[in-house]
């Protein structure tokens, strides 16, 4: 029995083509989901910053002075929170895709620490509290 050389090679080509198209569709679906997550986080960012400002204001009210400042980055979605005493400790928080990077600085002239990644899988208020609480407790 003879096999037509074109049959098996065509079938293999179809099988591999189907596999490659499915992989490409899966990769594109993952990219689309991540882009939607990033857009959602970017849309939420102003509310998260507003919640952080509320936390800072509350802290300052409790301290009875402006012990902590919060300055927004004018170019990229991020903030720098700085203690006005205790050696000017700083917390630098920046939106990076669908997550936030958090770095600290111990003094005004010290380098920033390594990056910690934080997911925004919390409400805006809970995200603000989570991002600030540990740092504020260490002041």
C-alpha positions in Angstrom: 0.0 0.0 0.0 1.4 3.3 -1.0 0.9 6.5 1.0 0.6 9.8 -0.9 3.5 11.9 0.3 1.4 15.0 0.2 -1.3 13.6 2.6 0.8 13.1 5.7 2.9 16.2 5.3 -0.3 18.3 4.7 -2.0 16.8 7.7 1.1 17.5 9.8 1.2 21.0 8.5 -2.5 21.5 9.4 -1.9 20.0 12.9 1.1 22.3 13.5 -0.7 25.3 12.0 -3.7 24.7 14.3 -1.4 24.4 17.3 0.5 27.6 16.5 -2.7 29.6 15.9 -4.2 28.3 19.2 -0.9 29.3 21.0 -1.0 32.8 19.4 -4.6 33.3 20.4 -3.9 32.2 23.9 -0.9 34.6 24.1 -3.0 37.5 22.7 -5.8 36.7 25.2 -3.2 36.9 28.1 -1.9 40.2 26.8 -5.5 41.6 26.5 -6.3 40.6 30.1 -3.1 42.2 31.4 -3.8 45.4 29.4 -7.3 45.5 30.9 -5.9 45.1 34.4 -3.3 47.9 33.8 -6.0 50.2 32.5 -8.2 49.4 35.5 -5.4 50.1 37.9 -4.5 53.4 36.1 -8.2 54.4 36.4 -8.2 53.5 40.1 -4.9 55.3 40.9 -6.4 58.8 41.6 -8.8 57.2 44.2 -5.9 55.3 45.8 -3.8 58.5 46.0 -6.8 60.3 47.5 -7.1 57.5 50.1 -3.4 57.8 50.9 -3.8 61.6 51.4 -6.6 60.8 53.9 -4.3 58.4 55.8 -1.5 61.0 55.9 -3.9 63.8 57.0 -5.2 61.5 59.8 -1.7 60.7 60.9 -0.7 64.3 60.9 -3.9 65.2 62.9 -3.0 62.6 65.5 0.6 63.8 65.6 -0.7 67.4 65.9 1.8 68.6 63.3 2.6 68.0 59.6 4.9 65.1 60.4 4.4 63.4 57.0 4.1 64.9 53.5 2.8 63.3 50.4 3.8 64.6 47.0 2.5 63.2 43.7 4.8 62.6 40.8 3.9 65.1 38.1 4.9 62.8 35.2 4.2 59.2 36.2 1.6 57.7 38.5 3.4 57.7 41.8 3.9 59.4 45.1 6.6 60.1 47.6 5.7 60.1 51.3 8.3 61.7 53.5 8.7 62.1 57.3 9.6 65.7 58.1 11.6 64.5 61.2 13.5 61.3 62.1 16.1 61.8 59.3 13.6 62.4 56.5 12.6 58.8 55.9 10.8 58.4 52.6 8.5 56.0 51.0 8.3 56.0 47.2 5.2 54.3 45.7 4.7 54.0 42.0 2.1 52.3 39.8 3.8 49.8 37.5 1.4 48.1 35.2 -1.2 46.3 37.3 0.9 46.4 40.5 2.7 48.9 42.7 6.4 49.2 43.5 7.3 50.3 46.9 10.8 51.5 47.9 12.1 53.2 51.0 14.9 55.6 51.9 16.3 56.0 55.4 17.6 59.5 55.0 17.5 62.5 52.7 20.8 61.5 50.9 20.4 57.7 51.2 19.7 55.5 48.1 16.3 53.9 47.7 15.9 50.3 49.0 15.2 47.4 46.8 11.8 47.2 45.2 8.9 45.5 46.8 5.9 44.6 44.5 2.4 45.0 45.9 -0.8 43.8 44.2 -3.8 46.1 44.1 -6.3 43.3 44.8 -7.8 45.4 47.6 -10.3 48.2 47.8 -8.8 51.7 47.2 -8.9 52.5 50.9 -7.4 49.1 52.0 -4.7 49.5 49.3 -3.8 52.9 50.7 -3.7 51.6 54.3 -1.7 48.5 53.3 0.9 50.6 51.4 1.4 53.2 54.2 0.8 51.4 57.5 4.0 49.5 58.0 6.1 52.5 57.0 4.2 54.8 59.3 4.5 52.4 62.2 8.3 52.4 61.8 8.7 56.2 62.1 
